[in-house]
């Protein structure tokens, strides 16, 4: 058995064991799993909106919220349609476990190109067994899907030198942007890296253009939709929401000495 298969089996078995243990525990302690927490419920409810053809937004205190982009709810909606609402959470988690296990293999391949095989193996094994990421891959949260899409995009970007590969890498990164908006800053950084590594030549310009085009194909229509509804040309309001709900109350409490909720 080669290293890649061994790493995949280790990562997959470790995550599956965590999932089955928590699933058993949830039946004993009577908590909802893997639909655990408000974020998971928010994603699930938006997925239901997609499945049932309802408007894609939530209402909080009488205001429209666009905190969550459509990528992960769309992912969940596929399982709702194929497996039904009762089985969909477990099927979605099972696929997430497989995707993050494959991401471990991709990390191993990338690090072998930049360092020794021993270092690549140790780093990939650490990623495979890191408890926090393994745990989050068993919940209905966007982390696992985002990591997979980002890893595949980076792998294509760094290992495949063709215009079609750069276009596909950008498309995958654009999809990751619709899963977690933090990725919206990555395309510019990646394009600058291309020019730094390969110089300002015609092939580099075309490659960077293909990559940037791919990264915009999916997010741009969503941002136009959001601008038409809210007047803000954004992927998500998560940044402003975090600042308003969490950062500002802490700052005001520190400044005034009074608790702000």
One Martini backbone bead per residue (centre of mass of N, CA, C, O) as a GRO file, in nm:
protein
  261
    1UNK     BB    1   0.094   0.038   0.025
    2UNK     BB    2   0.071   0.354  -0.025
    3UNK     BB    3   0.077   0.663   0.113
    4UNK     BB    4  -0.192   0.777   0.006
    5UNK     BB    5  -0.377   0.546   0.098
    6UNK     BB    6  -0.298   0.558   0.396
    7UNK     BB    7  -0.388   0.850   0.449
    8UNK     BB    8  -0.680   0.817   0.369
    9UNK     BB    9  -0.757   0.594   0.570
   10UNK     BB   10  -0.684   0.747   0.825
   11UNK     BB   11  -0.865   0.994   0.784
   12UNK     BB   12  -1.132   0.844   0.740
   13UNK     BB   13  -1.137   0.666   0.997
   14UNK     BB   14  -1.116   0.896   1.205
   15UNK     BB   15  -1.374   1.052   1.119
   16UNK     BB   16  -1.573   0.817   1.136
   17UNK     BB   17  -1.534   0.762   1.437
   18UNK     BB   18  -1.630   1.035   1.535
   19UNK     BB   19  -1.910   1.024   1.408
   20UNK     BB   20  -2.012   0.760   1.548
   21UNK     BB   21  -1.968   0.853   1.839
   22UNK     BB   22  -2.152   1.109   1.826
   23UNK     BB   23  -2.404   0.962   1.733
   24UNK     BB   24  -2.431   0.788   1.984
   25UNK     BB   25  -2.427   1.016   2.194
   26UNK     BB   26  -2.684   1.165   2.091
   27UNK     BB   27  -2.876   0.930   2.181
   28UNK     BB   28  -2.800   0.955   2.492
   29UNK     BB   29  -2.808   1.296   2.522
   30UNK     BB   30  -3.012   1.446   2.334
   31UNK     BB   31  -2.871   1.561   2.064
   32UNK     BB   32  -2.819   1.740   1.773
   33UNK     BB   33  -2.694   1.520   1.511
   34UNK     BB   34  -2.520   1.734   1.291
   35UNK     BB   35  -2.733   1.961   1.390
   36UNK     BB   36  -2.513   2.183   1.533
   37UNK     BB   37  -2.620   2.474   1.578
   38UNK     BB   38  -2.691   2.773   1.419
   39UNK     BB   39  -2.529   2.736   1.159
   40UNK     BB   40  -2.640   2.464   1.070
   41UNK     BB   41  -2.935   2.558   1.065
   42UNK     BB   42  -2.897   2.780   0.857
   43UNK     BB   43  -2.804   2.601   0.625
   44UNK     BB   44  -3.046   2.407   0.624
   45UNK     BB   45  -3.270   2.617   0.572
   46UNK     BB   46  -3.153   2.719   0.299
   47UNK     BB   47  -3.168   2.446   0.160
   48UNK     BB   48  -3.475   2.431   0.182
   49UNK     BB   49  -3.531   2.675   0.007
   50UNK     BB   50  -3.414   2.551  -0.248
   51UNK     BB   51  -3.585   2.291  -0.262
   52UNK     BB   52  -3.870   2.475  -0.240
   53UNK     BB   53  -3.834   2.763  -0.390
   54UNK     BB   54  -3.728   2.977  -0.201
   55UNK     BB   55  -3.603   3.241  -0.074
   56UNK     BB   56  -3.254   3.353  -0.032
   57UNK     BB   57  -3.314   3.417   0.302
   58UNK     BB   58  -3.307   3.597   0.606
   59UNK     BB   59  -3.486   3.700   0.909
   60UNK     BB   60  -3.376   3.971   1.133
   61UNK     BB   61  -3.539   4.200   1.292
   62UNK     BB   62  -3.674   4.278   0.998
   63UNK     BB   63  -3.412   4.182   0.840
   64UNK     BB   64  -3.213   4.120   0.591
   65UNK     BB   65  -3.002   3.826   0.536
   66UNK     BB   66  -2.648   3.771   0.391
   67UNK     BB   67  -2.436   3.578   0.537
   68UNK     BB   68  -2.493   3.328   0.349
   69UNK     BB   69  -2.387   3.175   0.101
   70UNK     BB   70  -2.486   2.925  -0.149
   71UNK     BB   71  -2.291   2.680  -0.153
   72UNK     BB   72  -2.364   2.496   0.096
   73UNK     BB   73  -2.672   2.482   0.063
   74UNK     BB   74  -2.654   2.349  -0.218
   75UNK     BB   75  -2.517   2.096  -0.121
   76UNK     BB   76  -2.748   2.007   0.075
   77UNK     BB   77  -2.983   2.001  -0.134
   78UNK     BB   78  -2.893   1.749  -0.284
   79UNK     BB   79  -2.947   1.555  -0.041
   80UNK     BB   80  -3.244   1.622  -0.003
   81UNK     BB   81  -3.333   1.520  -0.283
   82UNK     BB   82  -3.202   1.228  -0.284
   83UNK     BB   83  -3.256   1.135   0.046
   84UNK     BB   84  -3.382   1.329   0.219
   85UNK     BB   85  -3.419   1.480   0.529
   86UNK     BB   86  -3.323   1.241   0.718
   87UNK     BB   87  -3.052   1.141   0.552
   88UNK     BB   88  -2.884   1.388   0.449
   89UNK     BB   89  -2.685   1.457   0.684
   90UNK     BB   90  -2.522   1.185   0.668
   91UNK     BB   91  -2.441   1.197   0.371
   92UNK     BB   92  -2.292   1.469   0.381
   93UNK     BB   93  -2.079   1.382   0.590
   94UNK     BB   94  -1.957   1.144   0.438
   95UNK     BB   95  -1.851   1.318   0.204
   96UNK     BB   96  -1.678   1.509   0.374
   97UNK     BB   97  -1.483   1.294   0.474
   98UNK     BB   98  -1.376   1.224   0.192
   99UNK     BB   99  -1.279   1.507   0.105
  100UNK     BB  100  -1.074   1.557   0.341
  101UNK     BB  101  -0.906   1.304   0.280
  102UNK     BB  102  -0.819   1.401  -0.003
  103UNK     BB  103  -0.680   1.662   0.098
  104UNK     BB  104  -0.446   1.513   0.231
  105UNK     BB  105  -0.325   1.406  -0.033
  106UNK     BB  106  -0.276   1.680  -0.167
  107UNK     BB  107  -0.083   1.785   0.044
  108UNK     BB  108   0.129   1.570   0.002
  109UNK     BB  109   0.189   1.635  -0.296
  110UNK     BB  110   0.276   1.930  -0.257
  111UNK     BB  111   0.508   1.884  -0.043
  112UNK     BB  112   0.688   1.702  -0.225
  113UNK     BB  113   0.768   1.953  -0.412
  114UNK     BB  114   0.897   2.133  -0.154
  115UNK     BB  115   0.987   1.867  -0.005
  116UNK     BB  116   1.019   1.606   0.163
  117UNK     BB  117   0.862   1.311   0.218
  118UNK     BB  118   0.873   1.317   0.525
  119UNK     BB  119   0.746   1.595   0.566
  120UNK     BB  120   0.488   1.540   0.405
  121UNK     BB  121   0.390   1.308   0.586
  122UNK     BB  122   0.377   1.454   0.857
  123UNK     BB  123   0.186   1.685   0.773
  124UNK     BB  124  -0.047   1.506   0.668
  125UNK     BB  125  -0.087   1.351   0.935
  126UNK     BB  126  -0.157   1.594   1.104
  127UNK     BB  127  -0.407   1.672   0.937
  128UNK     BB  128  -0.559   1.398   0.966
  129UNK     BB  129  -0.537   1.421   1.314
  130UNK     BB  130  -0.672   1.682   1.356
  131UNK     BB  131  -0.933   1.739   1.563
  132UNK     BB  132  -1.085   1.992   1.467
  133UNK     BB  133  -1.117   1.930   1.161
  134UNK     BB  134  -1.244   1.653   1.203
  135UNK     BB  135  -1.495   1.748   1.355
  136UNK     BB  136  -1.602   1.957   1.139
  137UNK     BB  137  -1.648   1.730   0.916
  138UNK     BB  138  -1.913   1.618   1.099
  139UNK     BB  139  -2.056   1.877   1.022
  140UNK     BB  140  -2.298   2.126   0.913
  141UNK     BB  141  -2.038   2.272   0.767
  142UNK     BB  142  -1.819   2.456   0.545
  143UNK     BB  143  -1.523   2.363   0.591
  144UNK     BB  144  -1.482   2.101   0.423
  145UNK     BB  145  -1.560   2.207   0.142
  146UNK     BB  146  -1.357   2.440   0.135
  147UNK     BB  147  -1.094   2.280   0.163
  148UNK     BB  148  -1.129   2.110  -0.088
  149UNK     BB  149  -1.153   2.334  -0.303
  150UNK     BB  150  -0.888   2.475  -0.233
  151UNK     BB  151  -0.694   2.236  -0.279
  152UNK     BB  152  -0.762   2.182  -0.576
  153UNK     BB  153  -0.697   2.461  -0.680
  154UNK     BB  154  -0.399   2.469  -0.587
  155UNK     BB  155  -0.305   2.217  -0.732
  156UNK     BB  156  -0.363   2.313  -1.021
  157UNK     BB  157  -0.204   2.582  -1.009
  158UNK     BB  158   0.088   2.432  -0.936
  159UNK     BB  159   0.077   2.160  -1.153
  160UNK     BB  160  -0.084   2.301  -1.400
  161UNK     BB  161   0.023   2.402  -1.737
  162UNK     BB  162  -0.272   2.557  -1.836
  163UNK     BB  163  -0.545   2.724  -1.930
  164UNK     BB  164  -0.759   2.516  -1.831
  165UNK     BB  165  -0.644   2.486  -1.544
  166UNK     BB  166  -0.679   2.782  -1.459
  167UNK     BB  167  -0.980   2.793  -1.504
  168UNK     BB  168  -1.055   2.562  -1.307
  169UNK     BB  169  -0.920   2.681  -1.059
  170UNK     BB  170  -1.095   2.937  -1.056
  171UNK     BB  171  -1.369   2.793  -1.036
  172UNK     BB  172  -1.311   2.659  -0.761
  173UNK     BB  173  -1.258   2.923  -0.611
  174UNK     BB  174  -1.535   3.047  -0.667
  175UNK     BB  175  -1.685   2.827  -0.513
  176UNK     BB  176  -1.544   2.882  -0.242
  177UNK     BB  177  -1.659   3.172  -0.216
  178UNK     BB  178  -1.962   3.050  -0.188
  179UNK     BB  179  -1.886   2.916   0.092
  180UNK     BB  180  -1.635   3.125   0.165
  181UNK     BB  181  -1.565   3.465   0.146
  182UNK     BB  182  -1.254   3.476   0.215
  183UNK     BB  183  -1.166   3.388  -0.088
  184UNK     BB  184  -1.188   3.674  -0.242
  185UNK     BB  185  -0.863   3.740  -0.204
  186UNK     BB  186  -0.704   3.514  -0.372
  187UNK     BB  187  -0.689   3.583  -0.680
  188UNK     BB  188  -0.492   3.824  -0.664
  189UNK     BB  189  -0.259   3.673  -0.531
  190UNK     BB  190  -0.225   3.455  -0.752
  191UNK     BB  191  -0.165   3.647  -0.989
  192UNK     BB  192   0.086   3.777  -0.864
  193UNK     BB  193   0.246   3.515  -0.846
  194UNK     BB  194   0.271   3.460  -1.145
  195UNK     BB  195   0.436   3.716  -1.213
  196UNK     BB  196   0.667   3.657  -1.016
  197UNK     BB  197   0.744   3.360  -1.128
  198UNK     BB  198   0.709   3.433  -1.475
  199UNK     BB  199   0.645   3.699  -1.553
  200UNK     BB  200   0.570   3.959  -1.800
  201UNK     BB  201   0.393   3.765  -2.008
  202UNK     BB  202   0.177   3.640  -2.225
  203UNK     BB  203   0.120   3.366  -2.084
  204UNK     BB  204   0.070   3.491  -1.807
  205UNK     BB  205  -0.166   3.672  -1.881
  206UNK     BB  206  -0.354   3.444  -1.981
  207UNK     BB  207  -0.349   3.274  -1.723
  208UNK     BB  208  -0.456   3.493  -1.530
  209UNK     BB  209  -0.718   3.545  -1.688
  210UNK     BB  210  -0.835   3.260  -1.665
  211UNK     BB  211  -0.840   3.252  -1.358
  212UNK     BB  212  -1.015   3.510  -1.309
  213UNK     BB  213  -1.255   3.421  -1.474
  214UNK     BB  214  -1.322   3.166  -1.312
  215UNK     BB  215  -1.353   3.320  -1.028
  216UNK     BB  216  -1.618   3.498  -1.152
  217UNK     BB  217  -1.852   3.325  -1.273
  218UNK     BB  218  -2.012   3.279  -0.992
  219UNK     BB  219  -1.993   3.535  -0.798
  220UNK     BB  220  -2.094   3.772  -0.975
  221UNK     BB  221  -2.402   3.710  -0.994
  222UNK     BB  222  -2.442   3.718  -0.686
  223UNK     BB  223  -2.352   4.015  -0.643
  224UNK     BB  224  -2.568   4.136  -0.826
  225UNK     BB  225  -2.807   4.034  -0.668
  226UNK     BB  226  -2.735   4.170  -0.399
  227UNK     BB  227  -2.737   4.460  -0.515
  228UNK     BB  228  -3.039   4.459  -0.607
  229UNK     BB  229  -3.152   4.410  -0.308
  230UNK     BB  230  -2.935   4.594  -0.109
  231UNK     BB  231  -2.698   4.785  -0.254
  232UNK     BB  232  -2.465   4.556  -0.228
  233UNK     BB  233  -2.142   4.456  -0.354
  234UNK     BB  234  -2.166   4.133  -0.236
  235UNK     BB  235  -2.140   3.814  -0.101
  236UNK     BB  236  -2.148   3.906   0.215
  237UNK     BB  237  -2.252   4.004   0.561
  238UNK     BB  238  -2.053   3.877   0.774
  239UNK     BB  239  -1.858   4.104   0.847
  240UNK     BB  240  -2.067   4.313   0.949
  241UNK     BB  241  -2.204   4.125   1.151
  242UNK     BB  242  -1.958   4.073   1.332
  243UNK     BB  243  -1.898   4.367   1.401
  244UNK     BB  244  -2.183   4.443   1.520
  245UNK     BB  245  -2.227   4.188   1.729
  246UNK     BB  246  -1.912   4.165   1.855
  247UNK     BB  247  -1.708   4.400   1.838
  248UNK     BB  248  -1.866   4.656   1.931
  249UNK     BB  249  -1.963   4.563   2.213
  250UNK     BB  250  -1.674   4.525   2.325
  251UNK     BB  251  -1.577   4.815   2.280
  252UNK     BB  252  -1.797   4.960   2.448
  253UNK     BB  253  -1.741   4.811   2.710
  254UNK     BB  254  -1.445   4.908   2.733
  255UNK     BB  255  -1.509   5.222   2.720
  256UNK     BB  256  -1.758   5.227   2.953
  257UNK     BB  257  -1.793   4.966   3.152
  258UNK     BB  258  -2.037   4.834   2.995
  259UNK     BB  259  -2.271   4.606   2.922
  260UNK     BB  260  -2.309   4.477   2.587
  261UNK     BB  261  -2.573   4.303   2.379
   0.00000   0.00000   0.00000
